[in-house]
Amino acid sequence: MRLYAAVAILLVLGSAAVASIPTDFAVPMLPAQENSVPVSLRVIDQTSNNPLSGYFVYCRLVRDDKNRARFEGYSDEKGGVSFNADEGIFTTVCTADGSSTPALDYSMPPRELDFSKRQDYDLFLYPVGTVIGTVRSNGSLIDGADVTINCASRPPEWATPNTTSNSFGGFTLLDVPTGNCVISARRGNLVATYPVTVSRGEAQTARIELSEQVLQLESDKAKWSGPAAYAALAIALAVLAAGVWYLVRQRNKAQLQAVPTRASGKPRLVKASLAAKPASRELSADARMRTVMQTLDERERQVVAHLLQQGGACRESAVRKALLIPKASFFRLIIRLKSRAIVDVEKFENRAMLKLTDWFLSGKENGQE
């Protein structure tokens, strides 16, 4: 009877002790050590800016080879974790793993935290996944292959994940940013690439088949890269530019002819039709021309006389400047002369040329024999 009574008393005391444990149990801080300070970190999803609540958080703190620390525990409803750490600057990397996914969910690039100045920090973690695969060639497993993965969403400060295949040709890439990625594998003369889409907390599989043909393409590409490629490109562009210049020059020679003007004394390129009458020979007005010119006003006669002095054709701006006629008045004057079939205006390469008509010079219509 005494034995039964003792057992009953122990059961009652045990039940009371269990009932006294609080239900909102939180992860305790690490025990305080000498020269240590309490640290509070808050882990946040970089993409959504939401706190990571209820995740298993693992943090590595490194100051030098002799000063290393780590913390692991679950985050509270605000994404917070607390522990004790020595004062000073630590390179910190934290990860967060959820229980609903098979692989790691979040990670971050290394960040320096100075616990001597402040003890509370917000850490922004990026969603990540894991890639597990094998490297083969012609059906054989390849060990010692260098495997890297490049992702479009990788932050600039994040190192490119890389590893080496084991003796069974297997490899595992951790902390891979989510999104579209390309795996590259190389072993001696064999290389290959493999596209993969990485999802948060998921373990993607990849089977990479190395091929020597891809390496040949890479070798050809390497031959035409670097300074030699730039030099070859520069030479090709120079040859192309010289060819284009030569063709344009030959075409212009066929279409253009130099006509000297008295105003500048320099040859000026105009259409061949404008050079029909040599500009070096001044034209004299016959009786018929003088009769027509008597029907014009003073400025109109000055324009016609100047064109006769220039051999029958001259640049429009040169005539206007030589006779000091305002621009607006000059254009109205030319319109009047064109309406009376005394001058024509021909434009070539943004240059307007004034030319006395065949009717004024010979009494014949343009094109009439």
C-alpha positions as CSV (number, residue, x, y, z in Angstrom):
1,M,0.0,0.0,0.0
2,R,2.8,2.4,0.9
3,L,4.4,1.7,-2.6
4,Y,1.1,2.6,-4.4
5,A,0.7,5.7,-2.4
6,A,4.3,6.9,-3.2
7,V,3.7,6.3,-6.9
8,A,0.4,8.2,-6.8
9,I,2.2,11.2,-5.1
10,L,4.9,11.2,-7.7
11,L,2.3,11.2,-10.6
12,V,0.5,14.2,-9.0
13,L,3.7,16.2,-8.6
14,G,4.8,15.4,-12.2
15,S,1.5,16.6,-13.6
16,A,1.7,19.8,-11.7
17,A,5.2,20.4,-13.0
18,V,4.2,19.8,-16.6
19,A,1.2,22.1,-16.3
20,S,3.4,24.9,-15.0
21,I,5.5,25.0,-18.3
22,P,4.4,28.1,-20.4
23,T,2.9,27.3,-23.8
24,D,4.5,30.3,-25.5
25,F,8.0,28.9,-25.0
26,A,10.6,30.9,-26.9
27,V,14.2,30.0,-27.8
28,P,16.3,31.2,-24.9
29,M,19.3,33.4,-25.6
30,L,22.7,31.8,-25.4
31,P,24.2,32.1,-21.9
32,A,26.1,35.3,-21.4
33,Q,29.8,35.2,-21.5
34,E,32.5,37.6,-20.4
35,N,32.7,40.7,-22.8
36,S,29.5,39.5,-24.6
37,V,26.5,41.5,-25.5
38,P,22.9,40.5,-26.2
39,V,22.2,40.6,-30.0
40,S,18.8,40.7,-31.7
41,L,18.5,40.0,-35.4
42,R,15.3,40.1,-37.6
43,V,15.2,38.0,-40.7
44,I,13.1,39.4,-43.6
45,D,12.2,38.2,-47.1
46,Q,14.1,40.4,-49.6
47,T,11.5,40.0,-52.3
48,S,8.3,40.6,-50.3
49,N,9.7,42.6,-47.3
50,N,7.8,40.3,-44.9
51,P,9.3,38.9,-41.7
52,L,10.3,35.2,-41.8
53,S,8.3,33.8,-38.9
54,G,8.7,30.3,-37.6
55,Y,11.8,29.4,-39.7
56,F,14.8,27.6,-38.4
57,V,17.5,30.2,-38.5
58,Y,21.2,29.3,-38.6
59,C,23.8,32.1,-38.4
60,R,27.6,31.9,-38.8
61,L,29.7,34.7,-37.3
62,V,33.4,34.9,-38.2
63,R,35.9,37.6,-37.1
64,D,39.1,35.7,-37.7
65,D,40.4,32.1,-37.6
66,K,40.3,32.1,-33.8
67,N,37.0,33.9,-33.3
68,R,34.1,32.1,-34.7
69,A,30.6,31.6,-33.4
70,R,27.3,30.2,-34.5
71,F,23.6,30.4,-33.6
72,E,20.7,28.3,-34.4
73,G,17.0,28.5,-33.4
74,Y,13.5,29.3,-34.5
75,S,12.4,32.9,-35.4
76,D,9.5,34.4,-33.6
77,E,6.3,35.9,-35.1
78,K,8.3,39.1,-36.1
79,G,11.2,37.1,-37.6
80,G,13.4,37.9,-34.6
81,V,16.1,35.8,-33.1
82,S,18.3,36.6,-30.1
83,F,21.6,35.4,-28.7
84,N,24.8,36.6,-27.1
85,A,27.9,37.5,-29.0
86,D,31.3,39.1,-28.3
87,E,31.7,42.8,-29.1
88,G,33.4,43.6,-32.4
89,I,32.9,43.3,-36.1
90,F,31.8,39.9,-37.4
91,T,31.2,38.7,-41.0
92,T,27.7,37.2,-40.7
93,V,25.8,34.8,-42.9
94,C,22.3,33.6,-41.9
95,T,20.0,31.1,-43.5
96,A,16.3,30.2,-42.9
97,D,14.8,26.8,-43.4
98,G,11.0,26.1,-43.4
99,S,9.5,22.8,-42.4
100,S,7.2,22.6,-45.4
101,T,9.9,22.4,-48.0
102,P,12.5,19.7,-48.6
103,A,15.5,22.1,-49.0
104,L,16.8,25.4,-47.7
105,D,14.5,28.3,-48.3
106,Y,16.5,31.5,-47.7
107,S,20.1,32.7,-47.6
108,M,22.1,35.9,-47.8
109,P,25.5,37.2,-49.0
110,P,28.1,37.8,-46.2
111,R,27.5,41.0,-44.3
112,E,29.7,42.7,-41.7
113,L,27.9,43.5,-38.4
114,D,29.5,45.6,-35.7
115,F,28.1,44.5,-32.3
116,S,30.2,47.0,-30.4
117,K,28.1,49.9,-31.8
118,R,24.7,48.3,-32.0
119,Q,23.1,45.0,-31.3
120,D,19.9,45.0,-33.4
121,Y,20.0,44.4,-37.2
122,D,17.5,43.6,-39.9
123,L,18.8,41.0,-42.3
124,F,17.3,40.6,-45.7
125,L,17.4,37.1,-47.0
126,Y,17.0,36.0,-50.6
127,P,14.8,33.0,-51.6
128,V,17.0,30.1,-52.7
129,G,16.8,26.5,-53.8
130,T,19.1,23.5,-54.2
131,V,20.2,21.7,-57.4
132,I,21.2,18.0,-57.2
133,G,22.6,16.3,-60.3
134,T,25.0,14.0,-62.0
135,V,27.7,14.5,-64.7
136,R,28.0,11.9,-67.4
137,S,29.7,11.3,-70.7
138,N,28.7,8.5,-73.1
139,G,26.8,6.9,-70.3
140,S,29.8,6.9,-67.8
141,L,29.7,8.9,-64.6
142,I,32.4,11.6,-64.5
143,D,34.1,12.5,-61.3
144,G,36.1,15.7,-60.7
145,A,34.1,17.8,-63.1
146,D,33.9,21.5,-62.2
147,V,30.3,22.6,-61.9
148,T,29.0,26.2,-61.7
149,I,25.6,27.8,-62.0
150,N,24.7,31.3,-63.2
151,C,21.3,32.8,-62.5
152,A,19.7,35.9,-63.9
153,S,18.4,36.9,-60.4
154,R,21.8,36.5,-58.6
155,P,22.6,39.7,-56.6
156,P,25.9,41.4,-57.6
157,E,27.4,40.8,-54.2
158,W,26.5,37.0,-54.2
159,A,29.3,34.6,-55.2
160,T,28.5,32.2,-58.0
161,P,27.7,28.8,-56.5
162,N,30.2,26.1,-57.6
163,T,31.3,22.6,-56.7
164,T,33.0,19.5,-58.0
165,S,31.4,16.2,-58.9
166,N,32.2,13.3,-56.6
167,S,33.5,9.8,-57.5
168,F,29.9,8.8,-58.4
169,G,29.5,11.8,-60.7
170,G,27.1,13.5,-58.3
171,F,27.1,17.1,-57.2
172,T,25.0,19.4,-55.0
173,L,24.7,23.2,-55.5
174,L,23.4,25.0,-52.4
175,D,22.1,28.6,-51.9
176,V,21.1,28.9,-55.6
177,P,19.0,32.0,-56.3
178,T,15.5,31.3,-57.6
179,G,14.6,31.7,-61.2
180,N,16.1,30.7,-64.6
181,C,19.7,29.5,-64.3
182,V,22.3,27.7,-66.5
183,I,24.6,25.0,-65.1
184,S,28.1,24.7,-66.7
185,A,30.2,21.6,-66.3
186,R,33.7,21.0,-67.5
187,R,36.1,18.0,-67.2
188,G,39.3,18.2,-69.3
189,N,38.3,18.3,-73.0
190,L,34.6,17.8,-72.2
191,V,32.1,20.6,-71.4
192,A,28.3,21.1,-71.3
193,T,25.6,23.4,-70.2
194,Y,22.2,22.6,-68.8
195,P,19.3,25.0,-68.2
196,V,17.3,24.7,-65.0
197,T,14.5,26.6,-63.2
198,V,15.1,26.9,-59.4
199,S,12.2,27.3,-56.9
200,R,12.3,28.4,-53.3
201,G,12.9,25.5,-50.9
202,E,12.9,22.9,-53.7
203,A,15.5,20.5,-54.8
204,Q,15.8,20.5,-58.6
205,T,17.5,17.6,-60.4
206,A,19.9,17.9,-63.3
207,R,21.5,15.3,-65.5
208,I,24.4,16.8,-67.5
209,E,25.9,15.0,-70.5
210,L,29.3,16.2,-71.4
211,S,30.3,16.5,-75.1
212,E,33.6,17.1,-76.8
213,Q,31.9,18.9,-79.7
214,V,30.9,21.7,-77.4
215,L,34.5,22.1,-76.4
216,Q,35.5,22.5,-80.0
217,L,33.1,25.4,-80.3
218,E,34.5,26.9,-77.1
219,S,38.0,26.5,-78.5
220,D,37.1,28.3,-81.7
221,K,35.5,31.0,-79.7
222,A,38.6,31.4,-77.5
223,K,40.8,31.8,-80.6
224,W,38.7,34.8,-81.7
225,S,38.5,36.5,-78.3
226,G,40.7,39.0,-76.6
227,P,43.1,41.5,-78.2
228,A,43.5,39.5,-81.4
229,A,39.7,39.6,-82.0
230,Y,39.6,43.4,-81.5
231,A,42.5,43.9,-83.9
232,A,40.8,41.8,-86.6
233,L,37.5,43.6,-86.1
234,A,39.2,47.0,-86.4
235,I,41.0,46.0,-89.6
236,A,37.8,44.6,-91.1
237,L,35.9,47.9,-90.3
238,A,38.7,50.0,-91.7
239,V,38.7,48.0,-95.0
240,L,34.9,48.3,-95.2
241,A,35.0,52.0,-94.5
242,A,37.7,52.5,-97.3
243,G,35.5,50.5,-99.7
244,V,32.5,52.6,-99.0
245,W,34.4,55.8,-99.3
246,Y,35.9,54.8,-102.7
247,L,32.4,53.8,-104.1
248,V,30.9,57.1,-102.9
249,R,33.8,59.1,-104.4
250,Q,33.5,57.3,-107.8
251,R,29.7,57.9,-107.8
252,N,30.2,61.6,-107.0
253,K,32.8,61.9,-109.8
254,A,30.3,60.7,-112.3
255,Q,27.5,63.0,-111.0
256,L,29.4,66.1,-110.0
257,Q,31.7,68.6,-111.8
258,A,33.7,71.4,-110.2
259,V,32.4,74.9,-111.1
260,P,34.6,77.9,-109.8
261,T,32.7,80.9,-108.5
262,R,34.0,84.5,-108.6
263,A,32.8,85.1,-105.0
264,S,35.0,82.5,-103.3
265,G,37.5,81.6,-106.0
266,K,37.2,77.9,-104.8
267,P,35.8,75.1,-106.9
268,R,32.3,74.1,-105.9
269,L,30.6,70.8,-106.8
270,V,27.3,71.1,-108.6
271,K,25.3,68.9,-111.0
272,A,26.8,68.3,-114.4
273,S,23.9,70.1,-116.0
274,L,24.8,73.3,-114.1
275,A,28.4,73.1,-115.5
276,A,27.2,73.0,-119.1
277,K,28.5,76.6,-119.5
278,P,32.0,77.2,-118.2
279,A,32.0,79.6,-115.3
280,S,35.4,81.0,-116.2
281,R,33.9,82.7,-119.3
282,E,31.7,85.7,-118.7
283,L,28.6,85.9,-120.8
284,S,27.7,89.1,-122.6
285,A,24.1,90.2,-123.1
286,D,22.9,90.4,-126.7
287,A,20.2,92.8,-128.0
288,R,17.4,90.4,-127.1
289,M,18.7,89.9,-123.6
290,R,19.0,93.6,-123.0
291,T,15.4,94.1,-124.2
292,V,14.2,91.5,-121.7
293,M,16.3,93.1,-118.9
294,Q,14.7,96.5,-119.6
295,T,11.4,95.1,-118.5
296,L,12.8,94.2,-115.0
297,D,13.3,96.4,-112.0
298,E,16.7,97.5,-110.7
299,R,17.3,94.5,-108.3
300,E,16.1,92.0,-110.8
301,R,18.5,93.4,-113.5
302,Q,21.3,93.2,-110.9
303,V,20.6,89.5,-110.3
304,V,20.5,88.7,-114.0
305,A,23.7,90.7,-114.7
306,H,25.5,88.9,-111.9
307,L,24.5,85.5,-113.3
308,L,25.9,86.6,-116.7
309,Q,29.2,87.5,-115.1
310,Q,29.3,84.0,-113.5
311,G,28.8,82.2,-116.7
312,G,25.1,81.8,-116.4
313,A,24.9,79.9,-113.0
314,C,25.9,80.7,-109.4
315,R,25.0,79.6,-105.9
316,E,21.9,81.3,-104.6
317,S,23.5,82.4,-101.3
318,A,26.6,83.8,-103.1
319,V,24.3,86.0,-105.4
320,R,22.4,87.3,-102.4
321,K,25.5,88.1,-100.4
322,A,27.3,89.7,-103.4
323,L,24.3,92.0,-104.1
324,L,23.5,92.7,-100.4
325,I,19.9,91.8,-100.8
326,P,17.9,90.9,-97.7
327,K,16.9,87.2,-97.6
328,A,13.1,87.7,-97.7
329,S,13.3,90.2,-100.5
330,F,15.7,88.0,-102.4
331,F,13.4,85.0,-102.4
332,R,10.4,87.1,-103.6
333,L,12.6,88.5,-106.3
334,I,13.7,84.9,-107.4
335,I,10.0,83.9,-107.5
336,R,9.2,86.7,-109.9
337,L,12.1,85.9,-112.2
338,K,11.1,82.2,-112.2
339,S,7.5,83.1,-113.1
340,R,8.9,85.0,-116.1
341,A,11.1,82.0,-117.2
342,I,14.3,84.0,-116.8
343,V,16.0,81.9,-114.0
344,D,15.6,78.3,-112.7
345,V,16.5,77.1,-109.3
346,E,18.2,73.6,-109.0
347,K,18.9,72.1,-105.6
348,F,21.7,69.6,-105.0
349,E,22.9,68.3,-101.6
350,N,21.2,71.2,-99.7
351,R,22.6,73.8,-102.1
352,A,20.4,75.9,-104.3
353,M,21.9,77.0,-107.6
354,L,20.5,79.8,-109.8
355,K,20.7,79.3,-113.5
356,L,19.7,81.5,-116.4
357,T,17.1,79.6,-118.5
358,D,17.7,78.5,-122.1
359,W,14.8,80.8,-123.2
360,F,16.6,83.9,-121.8
361,L,20.0,82.9,-123.2
362,S,18.9,81.7,-126.7
363,G,15.2,82.3,-127.1
364,K,14.7,78.5,-127.0
365,E,12.6,76.5,-124.6
366,N,14.5,74.1,-122.3
367,G,15.4,71.0,-124.1
368,Q,14.5,72.5,-127.5
369,E,17.1,72.0,-130.3
